[in-house]
């Protein structure tokens, strides 16, 4: 099945009866407004055209997940066992102490989202790796659910079979699988942990309620509400916590370490199982893109893995002007993007093509030697989409594809599009319903 042809067939179907489908879009928009498809309390912007992925795409996603996971595990192992290699990441000693702690389960990154620029022909480049606070499962679930109620979904469904990805029950299964690797408690208590002001509450509530439906105790808890007990476990109001589903990103842990001393004690003791572990920061921090391309890393990889890195990882260097050809970086600004090593939601990211040479030079110098990376800018692949909010119903949008990885297995996709160089919510991006399609 050709995904490009599928998209064309869908657009043609809409254009043939555009007034009816435009009305249906606004009906869908009202349903989204009254749904749990929210980000920071606001309805998620979307388009009246889903992302369809074929069996061939799913196979591609599984293969790249397996290869990248193998590479990451080798890097993590070298970090844990080689003090000199560890210095490349530049983490503070107290964070290294948490990273080096042993865990009672095998995967060093039980949950991740690999964000890639994925084209129709299967070519792709990596954008970033999320292993801290991996999110947006609820956006995807709600949008796909509402989309499947539309007239276009029912009409297109007469020719094609398609269904959404399941991202909640599969994660609950995997979190319990991870826990049971070294425990025998059949009814563990679970705390979903993040600062409430930073939380995706609709998503957390959905997870909490699903854990509860399985007969498990579960609460959404801020890390500063957890207390460390002499028995080595973390507690919440006298309730022993067996599992922390950690949504607290390491950056927020770092910034608030003096406020959450009991939580950090619990991490160190290891009685309460922290899923995922702090060692996932090794691949979450964007410095890993630079380290992936260095000889010390390439020499521990096999030939296929080295080819994979060369083809799919963008050129990356630390933004330290003394180590760069500054004139080349400024003159060829359209080829570069700069980004902080450890912020999220596309904060502090700048694309050279969006600025004049003078503005770009100012940004480069302002962020010099300030935990920033200079990276090859990869122009995201574009797709012709239906957009009923524009003068013309067909517009090209840039694409980014997020692959949900649970316990190192591929489970689903999060799709976003945008008109700007950076595709994210704070840059006027759109989330799309995402469906696995078959003939």
WOKA-V534661 format. One line per field, one symbol per residue. burial: # if it has 9 or more other C-alpha atoms within 8 Angstrom, else .. A space follows every 10 residues. Layout:
BEGIN
burial = ???
END
This chain:
BEGIN
burial = ..#..##..# #..#...... ##.##..#.. ##..#####. ..##..#..# #####.##.# ##..###.#. ######.### ....##..#. ....##.##. .......### #########. ...###..## ####..#### #######..# ..##.##..# ##.#####.# ##.##..### .......### #####....# .######### ##...###.# ####.###.. .#####...# ########## ..#...#..# .######.## #######.## ########## ###...##.. #...##.##. .#####.##. #.......## ..######## #.#..#..#. ###.#.#..# #..#..###. #######..# ##..####.. ..#.###### ########## ########## #.##..#### ########.
END
